[in-house]
Amino acid sequence: MNNRLILTGALPLLLGACAAAGDKAGTTGPEPVPEAVLALAAPGQAVHTAWMDPADRCYWYLRPSAIETAPVPLPLRTAQGRQICAVSASAAS
């Protein structure tokens, strides 16, 4: 009986420690998508879910799927159908 009482009393402390460990002040989420990119995006895309993938430096967004339970990542495209990607400094010169 005493073990159950100790475990019940310690449980909130243990769970609180887990929440504090996962909540780091130094971590940041993805950078917001620039307004210029949002202006280029074709209508009908969920631009509020858009992010830039650092691997290919292209913008992607999440579309809910009728078949899958998880949203499907799709490339963010212009009205002309071109994928929107960031240009590196070396490619621009």
PDB file of N, CA, C and O in Angstrom:
ATOM      1  N   MET A   1       0.820  -1.198   0.000  1.00  0.00           N
ATOM      2  CA  MET A   1       0.000   0.000   0.000  1.00  0.00           C
ATOM      3  C   MET A   1       0.859   1.254   0.000  1.00  0.00           C
ATOM      4  O   MET A   1       0.547   2.225  -0.690  1.00  0.00           O
ATOM      5  N   ASN A   2       1.959   1.235   0.787  1.00  0.00           N
ATOM      6  CA  ASN A   2       2.835   2.399   0.834  1.00  0.00           C
ATOM      7  C   ASN A   2       3.515   2.645  -0.507  1.00  0.00           C
ATOM      8  O   ASN A   2       3.741   3.796  -0.879  1.00  0.00           O
ATOM      9  N   ASN A   3       3.846   1.574  -1.246  1.00  0.00           N
ATOM     10  CA  ASN A   3       4.468   1.734  -2.555  1.00  0.00           C
ATOM     11  C   ASN A   3       3.532   2.447  -3.527  1.00  0.00           C
ATOM     12  O   ASN A   3       3.962   3.287  -4.317  1.00  0.00           O
ATOM     13  N   ARG A   4       2.249   2.101  -3.459  1.00  0.00           N
ATOM     14  CA  ARG A   4       1.269   2.730  -4.341  1.00  0.00           C
ATOM     15  C   ARG A   4       1.125   4.213  -3.998  1.00  0.00           C
ATOM     16  O   ARG A   4       0.993   5.048  -4.893  1.00  0.00           O
ATOM     17  N   LEU A   5       1.151   4.541  -2.708  1.00  0.00           N
ATOM     18  CA  LEU A   5       1.036   5.924  -2.270  1.00  0.00           C
ATOM     19  C   LEU A   5       2.257   6.732  -2.713  1.00  0.00           C
ATOM     20  O   LEU A   5       2.120   7.876  -3.144  1.00  0.00           O
ATOM     21  N   ILE A   6       3.432   6.147  -2.608  1.00  0.00           N
ATOM     22  CA  ILE A   6       4.663   6.836  -3.027  1.00  0.00           C
ATOM     23  C   ILE A   6       4.643   7.049  -4.532  1.00  0.00           C
ATOM     24  O   ILE A   6       4.981   8.132  -5.010  1.00  0.00           O
ATOM     25  N   LEU A   7       4.250   6.023  -5.286  1.00  0.00           N
ATOM     26  CA  LEU A   7       4.191   6.140  -6.743  1.00  0.00           C
ATOM     27  C   LEU A   7       3.175   7.191  -7.176  1.00  0.00           C
ATOM     28  O   LEU A   7       3.436   7.966  -8.096  1.00  0.00           O
ATOM     29  N   THR A   8       2.021   7.220  -6.520  1.00  0.00           N
ATOM     30  CA  THR A   8       0.994   8.208  -6.843  1.00  0.00           C
ATOM     31  C   THR A   8       1.490   9.622  -6.543  1.00  0.00           C
ATOM     32  O   THR A   8       1.204  10.548  -7.303  1.00  0.00           O
ATOM     33  N   GLY A   9       2.219   9.798  -5.463  1.00  0.00           N
ATOM     34  CA  GLY A   9       2.749  11.111  -5.122  1.00  0.00           C
ATOM     35  C   GLY A   9       3.895  11.535  -6.033  1.00  0.00           C
ATOM     36  O   GLY A   9       4.058  12.726  -6.300  1.00  0.00           O
ATOM     37  N   ALA A  10       4.699  10.573  -6.518  1.00  0.00           N
ATOM     38  CA  ALA A  10       5.852  10.889  -7.349  1.00  0.00           C
ATOM     39  C   ALA A  10       5.489  11.052  -8.821  1.00  0.00           C
ATOM     40  O   ALA A  10       6.236  11.679  -9.573  1.00  0.00           O
ATOM     41  N   LEU A  11       4.371  10.506  -9.236  1.00  0.00           N
ATOM     42  CA  LEU A  11       3.989  10.540 -10.649  1.00  0.00           C
ATOM     43  C   LEU A  11       3.901  11.962 -11.217  1.00  0.00           C
ATOM     44  O   LEU A  11       4.451  12.200 -12.292  1.00  0.00           O
ATOM     45  N   PRO A  12       3.241  12.916 -10.555  1.00  0.00           N
ATOM     46  CA  PRO A  12       3.206  14.275 -11.112  1.00  0.00           C
ATOM     47  C   PRO A  12       4.598  14.898 -11.235  1.00  0.00           C
ATOM     48  O   PRO A  12       4.865  15.640 -12.179  1.00  0.00           O
ATOM     49  N   LEU A  13       5.471  14.601 -10.297  1.00  0.00           N
ATOM     50  CA  LEU A  13       6.833  15.133 -10.380  1.00  0.00           C
ATOM     51  C   LEU A  13       7.577  14.542 -11.562  1.00  0.00           C
ATOM     52  O   LEU A  13       8.283  15.260 -12.269  1.00  0.00           O
ATOM     53  N   LEU A  14       7.430  13.241 -11.787  1.00  0.00           N
ATOM     54  CA  LEU A  14       8.101  12.591 -12.909  1.00  0.00           C
ATOM     55  C   LEU A  14       7.572  13.107 -14.241  1.00  0.00           C
ATOM     56  O   LEU A  14       8.352  13.383 -15.152  1.00  0.00           O
ATOM     57  N   LEU A  15       6.268  13.238 -14.361  1.00  0.00           N
ATOM     58  CA  LEU A  15       5.686  13.737 -15.606  1.00  0.00           C
ATOM     59  C   LEU A  15       6.044  15.199 -15.837  1.00  0.00           C
ATOM     60  O   LEU A  15       6.268  15.610 -16.975  1.00  0.00           O
ATOM     61  N   GLY A  16       6.100  15.973 -14.787  1.00  0.00           N
ATOM     62  CA  GLY A  16       6.497  17.370 -14.912  1.00  0.00           C
ATOM     63  C   GLY A  16       7.930  17.505 -15.380  1.00  0.00           C
ATOM     64  O   GLY A  16       8.252  18.418 -16.140  1.00  0.00           O
ATOM     65  N   ALA A  17       8.800  16.602 -14.933  1.00  0.00           N
ATOM     66  CA  ALA A  17      10.194  16.630 -15.364  1.00  0.00           C
ATOM     67  C   ALA A  17      10.309  16.307 -16.843  1.00  0.00           C
ATOM     68  O   ALA A  17      11.148  16.884 -17.535  1.00  0.00           O
ATOM     69  N   CYS A  18       9.482  15.396 -17.341  1.00  0.00           N
ATOM     70  CA  CYS A  18       9.503  15.060 -18.764  1.00  0.00           C
ATOM     71  C   CYS A  18       9.063  16.250 -19.610  1.00  0.00           C
ATOM     72  O   CYS A  18       9.665  16.533 -20.646  1.00  0.00           O
ATOM     73  N   ALA A  19       8.035  16.932 -19.182  1.00  0.00           N
ATOM     74  CA  ALA A  19       7.539  18.084 -19.930  1.00  0.00           C
ATOM     75  C   ALA A  19       8.577  19.193 -19.944  1.00  0.00           C
ATOM     76  O   ALA A  19       8.756  19.854 -20.967  1.00  0.00           O
ATOM     77  N   ALA A  20       9.260  19.408 -18.835  1.00  0.00           N
ATOM     78  CA  ALA A  20      10.264  20.460 -18.779  1.00  0.00           C
ATOM     79  C   ALA A  20      11.466  20.113 -19.637  1.00  0.00           C
ATOM     80  O   ALA A  20      12.072  21.005 -20.232  1.00  0.00           O
ATOM     81  N   ALA A  21      11.829  18.835 -19.717  1.00  0.00           N
ATOM     82  CA  ALA A  21      12.979  18.434 -20.520  1.00  0.00           C
ATOM     83  C   ALA A  21      12.706  18.615 -22.006  1.00  0.00           C
ATOM     84  O   ALA A  21      13.619  18.957 -22.758  1.00  0.00           O
ATOM     85  N   GLY A  22      11.482  18.396 -22.443  1.00  0.00           N
ATOM     86  CA  GLY A  22      11.157  18.538 -23.858  1.00  0.00           C
ATOM     87  C   GLY A  22      10.899  19.964 -24.278  1.00  0.00           C
ATOM     88  O   GLY A  22      10.803  20.235 -25.475  1.00  0.00           O
ATOM     89  N   ASP A  23      10.784  20.888 -23.342  1.00  0.00           N
ATOM     90  CA  ASP A  23      10.466  22.275 -23.634  1.00  0.00           C
ATOM     91  C   ASP A  23      11.725  23.119 -23.487  1.00  0.00           C
ATOM     92  O   ASP A  23      11.910  23.793 -22.474  1.00  0.00           O
ATOM     93  N   LYS A  24      12.586  23.083 -24.491  1.00  0.00           N
ATOM     94  CA  LYS A  24      13.856  23.800 -24.427  1.00  0.00           C
ATOM     95  C   LYS A  24      13.687  25.215 -24.957  1.00  0.00           C
ATOM     96  O   LYS A  24      13.055  25.432 -25.991  1.00  0.00           O
ATOM     97  N   ALA A  25      14.249  26.161 -24.248  1.00  0.00           N
ATOM     98  CA  ALA A  25      14.106  27.564 -24.631  1.00  0.00           C
ATOM     99  C   ALA A  25      14.916  27.891 -25.883  1.00  0.00           C
ATOM    100  O   ALA A  25      14.549  28.803 -26.624  1.00  0.00           O
ATOM    101  N   GLY A  26      16.007  27.170 -26.135  1.00  0.00           N
ATOM    102  CA  GLY A  26      16.883  27.485 -27.260  1.00  0.00           C
ATOM    103  C   GLY A  26      16.425  26.932 -28.587  1.00  0.00           C
ATOM    104  O   GLY A  26      17.002  27.288 -29.614  1.00  0.00           O
ATOM    105  N   THR A  27      15.410  26.072 -28.620  1.00  0.00           N
ATOM    106  CA  THR A  27      14.985  25.477 -29.881  1.00  0.00           C
ATOM    107  C   THR A  27      13.973  26.378 -30.564  1.00  0.00           C
ATOM    108  O   THR A  27      13.160  27.031 -29.910  1.00  0.00           O
ATOM    109  N   THR A  28      14.033  26.404 -31.864  1.00  0.00           N
ATOM    110  CA  THR A  28      13.080  27.182 -32.645  1.00  0.00           C
ATOM    111  C   THR A  28      12.480  26.298 -33.722  1.00  0.00           C
ATOM    112  O   THR A  28      13.078  25.297 -34.118  1.00  0.00           O
ATOM    113  N   GLY A  29      11.324  26.660 -34.185  1.00  0.00           N
ATOM    114  CA  GLY A  29      10.671  25.920 -35.242  1.00  0.00           C
ATOM    115  C   GLY A  29      11.187  26.374 -36.598  1.00  0.00           C
ATOM    116  O   GLY A  29      12.158  27.126 -36.679  1.00  0.00           O
ATOM    117  N   PRO A  30      10.543  25.923 -37.651  1.00  0.00           N
ATOM    118  CA  PRO A  30      10.960  26.352 -38.980  1.00  0.00           C
ATOM    119  C   PRO A  30      10.752  27.848 -39.161  1.00  0.00           C
ATOM    120  O   PRO A  30       9.859  28.444 -38.558  1.00  0.00           O
ATOM    121  N   GLU A  31      11.589  28.442 -39.998  1.00  0.00           N
ATOM    122  CA  GLU A  31      11.464  29.874 -40.257  1.00  0.00           C
ATOM    123  C   GLU A  31      10.164  30.137 -41.009  1.00  0.00           C
ATOM    124  O   GLU A  31       9.732  29.305 -41.807  1.00  0.00           O
ATOM    125  N   PRO A  32       9.542  31.278 -40.763  1.00  0.00           N
ATOM    126  CA  PRO A  32       8.313  31.589 -41.501  1.00  0.00           C
ATOM    127  C   PRO A  32       8.600  31.755 -42.997  1.00  0.00           C
ATOM    128  O   PRO A  32       9.682  32.187 -43.395  1.00  0.00           O
ATOM    129  N   VAL A  33       7.626  31.408 -43.793  1.00  0.00           N
ATOM    130  CA  VAL A  33       7.761  31.526 -45.246  1.00  0.00           C
ATOM    131  C   VAL A  33       7.674  32.997 -45.611  1.00  0.00           C
ATOM    132  O   VAL A  33       6.744  33.681 -45.183  1.00  0.00           O
ATOM    133  N   PRO A  34       8.637  33.507 -46.408  1.00  0.00           N
ATOM    134  CA  PRO A  34       8.608  34.931 -46.793  1.00  0.00           C
ATOM    135  C   PRO A  34       7.342  35.300 -47.574  1.00  0.00           C
ATOM    136  O   PRO A  34       6.768  34.477 -48.287  1.00  0.00           O
ATOM    137  N   GLU A  35       6.935  36.537 -47.421  1.00  0.00           N
ATOM    138  CA  GLU A  35       5.743  37.035 -48.119  1.00  0.00           C
ATOM    139  C   GLU A  35       5.881  36.905 -49.633  1.00  0.00           C
ATOM    140  O   GLU A  35       4.896  36.644 -50.323  1.00  0.00           O
ATOM    141  N   ALA A  36       7.095  37.085 -50.156  1.00  0.00           N
ATOM    142  CA  ALA A  36       7.306  36.976 -51.606  1.00  0.00           C
ATOM    143  C   ALA A  36       7.005  35.559 -52.096  1.00  0.00           C
ATOM    144  O   ALA A  36       6.466  35.379 -53.188  1.00  0.00           O
ATOM    145  N   VAL A  37       7.349  34.565 -51.298  1.00  0.00           N
ATOM    146  CA  VAL A  37       7.061  33.174 -51.667  1.00  0.00           C
ATOM    147  C   VAL A  37       5.558  32.936 -51.628  1.00  0.00           C
ATOM    148  O   VAL A  37       5.003  32.295 -52.520  1.00  0.00           O
ATOM    149  N   LEU A  38       4.901  33.452 -50.595  1.00  0.00           N
ATOM    150  CA  LEU A  38       3.443  33.296 -50.501  1.00  0.00           C
ATOM    151  C   LEU A  38       2.740  33.960 -51.680  1.00  0.00           C
ATOM    152  O   LEU A  38       1.717  33.466 -52.155  1.00  0.00           O
ATOM    153  N   ALA A  39       3.283  35.075 -52.151  1.00  0.00           N
ATOM    154  CA  ALA A  39       2.690  35.772 -53.295  1.00  0.00           C
ATOM    155  C   ALA A  39       2.847  34.956 -54.580  1.00  0.00           C
ATOM    156  O   ALA A  39       1.993  35.017 -55.465  1.00  0.00           O
ATOM    157  N   LEU A  40       3.938  34.195 -54.679  1.00  0.00           N
ATOM    158  CA  LEU A  40       4.166  33.373 -55.876  1.00  0.00           C
ATOM    159  C   LEU A  40       3.297  32.117 -55.899  1.00  0.00           C
ATOM    160  O   LEU A  40       3.004  31.586 -56.970  1.00  0.00           O
ATOM    161  N   ALA A  41       2.891  31.644 -54.737  1.00  0.00           N
ATOM    162  CA  ALA A  41       2.176  30.364 -54.638  1.00  0.00           C
ATOM    163  C   ALA A  41       0.823  30.422 -55.325  1.00  0.00           C
ATOM    164  O   ALA A  41       0.089  31.403 -55.204  1.00  0.00           O
ATOM    165  N   ALA A  42       0.510  29.370 -56.038  1.00  0.00           N
ATOM    166  CA  ALA A  42      -0.783  29.258 -56.712  1.00  0.00           C
ATOM    167  C   ALA A  42      -1.895  29.114 -55.678  1.00  0.00           C
ATOM    168  O   ALA A  42      -1.661  28.602 -54.583  1.00  0.00           O
ATOM    169  N   PRO A  43      -3.095  29.559 -56.016  1.00  0.00           N
ATOM    170  CA  PRO A  43      -4.219  29.397 -55.085  1.00  0.00           C
ATOM    171  C   PRO A  43      -4.552  27.918 -54.889  1.00  0.00           C
ATOM    172  O   PRO A  43      -4.230  27.071 -55.722  1.00  0.00           O
ATOM    173  N   GLY A  44      -5.206  27.636 -53.767  1.00  0.00           N
ATOM    174  CA  GLY A  44      -5.650  26.277 -53.494  1.00  0.00           C
ATOM    175  C   GLY A  44      -4.639  25.428 -52.744  1.00  0.00           C
ATOM    176  O   GLY A  44      -4.881  24.244 -52.509  1.00  0.00           O
ATOM    177  N   GLN A  45      -3.507  26.016 -52.363  1.00  0.00           N
ATOM    178  CA  GLN A  45      -2.502  25.293 -51.601  1.00  0.00           C
ATOM    179  C   GLN A  45      -2.567  25.776 -50.154  1.00  0.00           C
ATOM    180  O   GLN A  45      -2.842  26.949 -49.903  1.00  0.00           O
ATOM    181  N   ALA A  46      -2.320  24.894 -49.221  1.00  0.00           N
ATOM    182  CA  ALA A  46      -2.367  25.247 -47.798  1.00  0.00           C
ATOM    183  C   ALA A  46      -1.060  25.936 -47.408  1.00  0.00           C
ATOM    184  O   ALA A  46      -0.196  25.335 -46.769  1.00  0.00           O
ATOM    185  N   VAL A  47      -0.926  27.209 -47.804  1.00  0.00           N
ATOM    186  CA  VAL A  47       0.336  27.920 -47.559  1.00  0.00           C
ATOM    187  C   VAL A  47       0.598  28.125 -46.075  1.00  0.00           C
ATOM    188  O   VAL A  47       1.743  28.361 -45.688  1.00  0.00           O
ATOM    189  N   HIS A  48      -0.427  28.041 -45.230  1.00  0.00           N
ATOM    190  CA  HIS A  48      -0.212  28.186 -43.788  1.00  0.00           C
ATOM    191  C   HIS A  48       0.571  27.004 -43.213  1.00  0.00           C
ATOM    192  O   HIS A  48       1.062  27.086 -42.087  1.00  0.00           O
ATOM    193  N   THR A  49       0.696  25.900 -43.972  1.00  0.00           N
ATOM    194  CA  THR A  49       1.478  24.752 -43.524  1.00  0.00           C
ATOM    195  C   THR A  49       2.839  24.675 -44.210  1.00  0.00           C
ATOM    196  O   THR A  49       3.582  23.717 -43.998  1.00  0.00           O
ATOM    197  N   ALA A  50       3.174  25.671 -45.031  1.00  0.00           N
ATOM    198  CA  ALA A  50       4.391  25.613 -45.851  1.00  0.00           C
ATOM    199  C   ALA A  50       5.654  25.774 -45.018  1.00  0.00           C
ATOM    200  O   ALA A  50       5.658  26.442 -43.984  1.00  0.00           O
ATOM    201  N   TRP A  51       6.722  25.149 -45.491  1.00  0.00           N
ATOM    202  CA  TRP A  51       8.056  25.245 -44.889  1.00  0.00           C
ATOM    203  C   TRP A  51       9.087  24.997 -45.977  1.00  0.00           C
ATOM    204  O   TRP A  51       8.769  24.448 -47.031  1.00  0.00           O
ATOM    205  N   MET A  52      10.338  25.411 -45.712  1.00  0.00           N
ATOM    206  CA  MET A  52      11.424  25.144 -46.647  1.00  0.00           C
ATOM    207  C   MET A  52      12.216  23.946 -46.145  1.00  0.00           C
ATOM    208  O   MET A  52      12.643  23.914 -44.991  1.00  0.00           O
ATOM    209  N   ASP A  53      12.409  22.967 -47.012  1.00  0.00           N
ATOM    210  CA  ASP A  53      13.220  21.792 -46.685  1.00  0.00           C
ATOM    211  C   ASP A  53      14.683  22.164 -46.892  1.00  0.00           C
ATOM    212  O   ASP A  53      15.073  22.504 -48.009  1.00  0.00           O
ATOM    213  N   PRO A  54      15.512  22.107 -45.835  1.00  0.00           N
ATOM    214  CA  PRO A  54      16.914  22.499 -45.990  1.00  0.00           C
ATOM    215  C   PRO A  54      17.691  21.585 -46.938  1.00  0.00           C
ATOM    216  O   PRO A  54      18.714  22.000 -47.484  1.00  0.00           O
ATOM    217  N   ALA A  55      17.232  20.362 -47.143  1.00  0.00           N
ATOM    218  CA  ALA A  55      17.950  19.426 -48.018  1.00  0.00           C
ATOM    219  C   ALA A  55      17.910  19.873 -49.478  1.00  0.00           C
ATOM    220  O   ALA A  55      18.923  19.802 -50.175  1.00  0.00           O
ATOM    221  N   ASP A  56      16.742  20.336 -49.948  1.00  0.00           N
ATOM    222  CA  ASP A  56      16.642  20.746 -51.352  1.00  0.00           C
ATOM    223  C   ASP A  56      16.368  22.239 -51.522  1.00  0.00           C
ATOM    224  O   ASP A  56      16.314  22.738 -52.646  1.00  0.00           O
ATOM    225  N   ARG A  57      16.194  22.959 -50.396  1.00  0.00           N
ATOM    226  CA  ARG A  57      15.928  24.398 -50.381  1.00  0.00           C
ATOM    227  C   ARG A  57      14.673  24.755 -51.178  1.00  0.00           C
ATOM    228  O   ARG A  57      14.574  25.848 -51.736  1.00  0.00           O
ATOM    229  N   CYS A  58      13.713  23.824 -51.228  1.00  0.00           N
ATOM    230  CA  CYS A  58      12.433  24.060 -51.885  1.00  0.00           C
ATOM    231  C   CYS A  58      11.338  24.116 -50.828  1.00  0.00           C
ATOM    232  O   CYS A  58      11.479  23.565 -49.736  1.00  0.00           O
ATOM    233  N   TYR A  59      10.253  24.786 -51.169  1.00  0.00           N
ATOM    234  CA  TYR A  59       9.132  24.940 -50.245  1.00  0.00           C
ATOM    235  C   TYR A  59       8.126  23.822 -50.462  1.00  0.00           C
ATOM    236  O   TYR A  59       7.843  23.421 -51.590  1.00  0.00           O
ATOM    237  N   TRP A  60       7.601  23.334 -49.357  1.00  0.00           N
ATOM    238  CA  TRP A  60       6.634  22.247 -49.349  1.00  0.00           C
ATOM    239  C   TRP A  60       5.449  22.654 -48.477  1.00  0.00           C
ATOM    240  O   TRP A  60       5.575  23.534 -47.625  1.00  0.00           O
ATOM    241  N   TYR A  61       4.306  22.018 -48.689  1.00  0.00           N
ATOM    242  CA  TYR A  61       3.146  22.249 -47.826  1.00  0.00           C
ATOM    243  C   TYR A  61       2.472  20.900 -47.570  1.00  0.00           C
ATOM    244  O   TYR A  61       2.739  19.921 -48.266  1.00  0.00           O
ATOM    245  N   LEU A  62       1.605  20.863 -46.573  1.00  0.00           N
ATOM    246  CA  LEU A  62       0.898  19.633 -46.215  1.00  0.00           C
ATOM    247  C   LEU A  62      -0.530  19.692 -46.710  1.00  0.00           C
ATOM    248  O   LEU A  62      -1.243  20.669 -46.477  1.00  0.00           O
ATOM    249  N   ARG A  63      -0.941  18.640 -47.393  1.00  0.00           N
ATOM    250  CA  ARG A  63      -2.315  18.535 -47.867  1.00  0.00           C
ATOM    251  C   ARG A  63      -2.972  17.355 -47.166  1.00  0.00           C
ATOM    252  O   ARG A  63      -2.420  16.254 -47.168  1.00  0.00           O
ATOM    253  N   PRO A  64      -4.135  17.562 -46.568  1.00  0.00           N
ATOM    254  CA  PRO A  64      -4.831  16.423 -45.961  1.00  0.00           C
ATOM    255  C   PRO A  64      -5.150  15.383 -47.035  1.00  0.00           C
ATOM    256  O   PRO A  64      -5.496  15.730 -48.165  1.00  0.00           O
ATOM    257  N   SER A  65      -5.034  14.130 -46.676  1.00  0.00           N
ATOM    258  CA  SER A  65      -5.275  13.052 -47.630  1.00  0.00           C
ATOM    259  C   SER A  65      -6.562  12.321 -47.287  1.00  0.00           C
ATOM    260  O   SER A  65      -6.855  12.087 -46.115  1.00  0.00           O
ATOM    261  N   ALA A  66      -7.320  11.965 -48.293  1.00  0.00           N
ATOM    262  CA  ALA A  66      -8.547  11.205 -48.076  1.00  0.00           C
ATOM    263  C   ALA A  66      -8.228   9.727 -47.831  1.00  0.00           C
ATOM    264  O   ALA A  66      -9.040   9.007 -47.249  1.00  0.00           O
ATOM    265  N   ILE A  67      -7.056   9.275 -48.271  1.00  0.00           N
ATOM    266  CA  ILE A  67      -6.688   7.865 -48.144  1.00  0.00           C
ATOM    267  C   ILE A  67      -5.800   7.639 -46.930  1.00  0.00           C
ATOM    268  O   ILE A  67      -6.059   6.743 -46.127  1.00  0.00           O
ATOM    269  N   GLU A  68      -4.763   8.443 -46.794  1.00  0.00           N
ATOM    270  CA  GLU A  68      -3.822   8.307 -45.684  1.00  0.00           C
ATOM    271  C   GLU A  68      -4.378   9.023 -44.452  1.00  0.00           C
ATOM    272  O   GLU A  68      -5.207   9.925 -44.572  1.00  0.00           O
ATOM    273  N   THR A  69      -3.922   8.616 -43.279  1.00  0.00           N
ATOM    274  CA  THR A  69      -4.345   9.301 -42.057  1.00  0.00           C
ATOM    275  C   THR A  69      -3.482  10.524 -41.793  1.00  0.00           C
ATOM    276  O   THR A  69      -3.929  11.466 -41.139  1.00  0.00           O
ATOM    277  N   ALA A  70      -2.251  10.522 -42.295  1.00  0.00           N
ATOM    278  CA  ALA A  70      -1.346  11.658 -42.109  1.00  0.00           C
ATOM    279  C   ALA A  70      -1.405  12.565 -43.334  1.00  0.00           C
ATOM    280  O   ALA A  70      -1.637  12.086 -44.444  1.00  0.00           O
ATOM    281  N   PRO A  71      -1.196  13.876 -43.147  1.00  0.00           N
ATOM    282  CA  PRO A  71      -1.168  14.782 -44.303  1.00  0.00           C
ATOM    283  C   PRO A  71      -0.017  14.419 -45.250  1.00  0.00           C
ATOM    284  O   PRO A  71       1.005  13.883 -44.820  1.00  0.00           O
ATOM    285  N   VAL A  72      -0.191  14.710 -46.510  1.00  0.00           N
ATOM    286  CA  VAL A  72       0.794  14.383 -47.539  1.00  0.00           C
ATOM    287  C   VAL A  72       1.602  15.635 -47.876  1.00  0.00           C
ATOM    288  O   VAL A  72       1.016  16.663 -48.213  1.00  0.00           O
ATOM    289  N   PRO A  73       2.964  15.574 -47.792  1.00  0.00           N
ATOM    290  CA  PRO A  73       3.756  16.733 -48.198  1.00  0.00           C
ATOM    291  C   PRO A  73       3.802  16.845 -49.724  1.00  0.00           C
ATOM    292  O   PRO A  73       4.089  15.876 -50.426  1.00  0.00           O
ATOM    293  N   LEU A  74       3.515  18.040 -50.213  1.00  0.00           N
ATOM    294  CA  LEU A  74       3.546  18.319 -51.649  1.00  0.00           C
ATOM    295  C   LEU A  74       4.391  19.557 -51.898  1.00  0.00           C
ATOM    296  O   LEU A  74       4.469  20.435 -51.039  1.00  0.00           O
ATOM    297  N   PRO A  75       5.029  19.638 -53.073  1.00  0.00           N
ATOM    298  CA  PRO A  75       5.809  20.845 -53.378  1.00  0.00           C
ATOM    299  C   PRO A  75       4.898  22.051 -53.560  1.00  0.00           C
ATOM    300  O   PRO A  75       3.830  21.958 -54.165  1.00  0.00           O
ATOM    301  N   LEU A  76       5.340  23.182 -53.026  1.00  0.00           N
ATOM    302  CA  LEU A  76       4.616  24.436 -53.218  1.00  0.00           C
ATOM    303  C   LEU A  76       4.905  24.908 -54.633  1.00  0.00           C
ATOM    304  O   LEU A  76       6.065  25.025 -55.026  1.00  0.00           O
ATOM    305  N   ARG A  77       3.859  25.180 -55.397  1.00  0.00           N
ATOM    306  CA  ARG A  77       4.032  25.511 -56.817  1.00  0.00           C
ATOM    307  C   ARG A  77       3.451  26.879 -57.154  1.00  0.00           C
ATOM    308  O   ARG A  77       2.565  27.389 -56.468  1.00  0.00           O
ATOM    309  N   THR A  78       3.978  27.459 -58.238  1.00  0.00           N
ATOM    310  CA  THR A  78       3.456  28.723 -58.756  1.00  0.00           C
ATOM    311  C   THR A  78       2.202  28.435 -59.569  1.00  0.00           C
ATOM    312  O   THR A  78       1.842  27.275 -59.772  1.00  0.00           O
ATOM    313  N   ALA A  79       1.541  29.481 -60.031  1.00  0.00           N
ATOM    314  CA  ALA A  79       0.362  29.322 -60.879  1.00  0.00           C
ATOM    315  C   ALA A  79       0.717  28.653 -62.205  1.00  0.00           C
ATOM    316  O   ALA A  79      -0.141  28.049 -62.848  1.00  0.00           O
ATOM    317  N   GLN A  80       1.984  28.760 -62.615  1.00  0.00           N
ATOM    318  CA  GLN A  80       2.453  28.115 -63.846  1.00  0.00           C
ATOM    319  C   GLN A  80       2.865  26.658 -63.618  1.00  0.00           C
ATOM    320  O   GLN A  80       3.232  25.968 -64.569  1.00  0.00           O
ATOM    321  N   GLY A  81       2.809  26.183 -62.371  1.00  0.00           N
ATOM    322  CA  GLY A  81       3.127  24.795 -62.073  1.00  0.00           C
ATOM    323  C   GLY A  81       4.575  24.535 -61.700  1.00  0.00           C
ATOM    324  O   GLY A  81       4.965  23.385 -61.503  1.00  0.00           O
ATOM    325  N   ARG A  82       5.380  25.592 -61.599  1.00  0.00           N
ATOM    326  CA  ARG A  82       6.791  25.412 -61.235  1.00  0.00           C
ATOM    327  C   ARG A  82       6.944  25.342 -59.730  1.00  0.00           C
ATOM    328  O   ARG A  82       6.273  26.066 -58.995  1.00  0.00           O
ATOM    329  N   GLN A  83       7.841  24.456 -59.265  1.00  0.00           N
ATOM    330  CA  GLN A  83       8.106  24.345 -57.839  1.00  0.00           C
ATOM    331  C   GLN A  83       8.873  25.577 -57.366  1.00  0.00           C
ATOM    332  O   GLN A  83       9.754  26.075 -58.067  1.00  0.00           O
ATOM    333  N   ILE A  84       8.531  26.066 -56.169  1.00  0.00           N
ATOM    334  CA  ILE A  84       9.173  27.261 -55.617  1.00  0.00           C
ATOM    335  C   ILE A  84      10.338  26.823 -54.750  1.00  0.00           C
ATOM    336  O   ILE A  84      10.158  26.116 -53.759  1.00  0.00           O
ATOM    337  N   CYS A  85      11.552  27.255 -55.136  1.00  0.00           N
ATOM    338  CA  CYS A  85      12.769  26.918 -54.408  1.00  0.00           C
ATOM    339  C   CYS A  85      13.579  28.193 -54.167  1.00  0.00           C
ATOM    340  O   CYS A  85      13.476  29.163 -54.919  1.00  0.00           O
ATOM    341  N   ALA A  86      14.384  28.170 -53.108  1.00  0.00           N
ATOM    342  CA  ALA A  86      15.277  29.287 -52.816  1.00  0.00           C
ATOM    343  C   ALA A  86      16.516  29.160 -53.684  1.00  0.00           C
ATOM    344  O   ALA A  86      16.996  28.055 -53.936  1.00  0.00           O
ATOM    345  N   VAL A  87      17.030  30.288 -54.138  1.00  0.00           N
ATOM    346  CA  VAL A  87      18.233  30.296 -54.962  1.00  0.00           C
ATOM    347  C   VAL A  87      19.419  30.526 -54.038  1.00  0.00           C
ATOM    348  O   VAL A  87      19.418  31.467 -53.244  1.00  0.00           O
ATOM    349  N   SER A  88      20.434  29.667 -54.139  1.00  0.00           N
ATOM    350  CA  SER A  88      21.631  29.854 -53.309  1.00  0.00           C
ATOM    351  C   SER A  88      22.441  31.025 -53.858  1.00  0.00           C
ATOM    352  O   SER A  88      22.298  31.399 -55.022  1.00  0.00           O
ATOM    353  N   ALA A  89      23.297  31.603 -53.002  1.00  0.00           N
ATOM    354  CA  ALA A  89      24.109  32.758 -53.402  1.00  0.00           C
ATOM    355  C   ALA A  89      25.056  32.396 -54.541  1.00  0.00           C
ATOM    356  O   ALA A  89      25.301  33.228 -55.415  1.00  0.00           O
ATOM    357  N   SER A  90      25.588  31.194 -54.554  1.00  0.00           N
ATOM    358  CA  SER A  90      26.518  30.794 -55.622  1.00  0.00           C
ATOM    359  C   SER A  90      25.809  30.617 -56.949  1.00  0.00           C
ATOM    360  O   SER A  90      26.396  30.893 -57.994  1.00  0.00           O
ATOM    361  N   ALA A  91      24.565  30.165 -56.941  1.00  0.00           N
ATOM    362  CA  ALA A  91      23.814  29.983 -58.175  1.00  0.00           C
ATOM    363  C   ALA A  91      23.336  31.315 -58.739  1.00  0.00           C
ATOM    364  O   ALA A  91      23.135  31.443 -59.947  1.00  0.00           O
ATOM    365  N   ALA A  92      23.152  32.313 -57.865  1.00  0.00           N
ATOM    366  CA  ALA A  92      22.652  33.604 -58.325  1.00  0.00           C
ATOM    367  C   ALA A  92      23.719  34.412 -59.051  1.00  0.00           C
ATOM    368  O   ALA A  92      23.394  35.276 -59.865  1.00  0.00           O
ATOM    369  N   SER A  93      24.985  34.142 -58.765  1.00  0.00           N
ATOM    370  CA  SER A  93      26.042  34.944 -59.413  1.00  0.00           C
ATOM    371  C   SER A  93      26.581  34.307 -60.663  1.00  0.00           C
ATOM    372  O   SER A  93      27.468  34.867 -61.308  1.00  0.00           O
TER     373      SER A  93
END
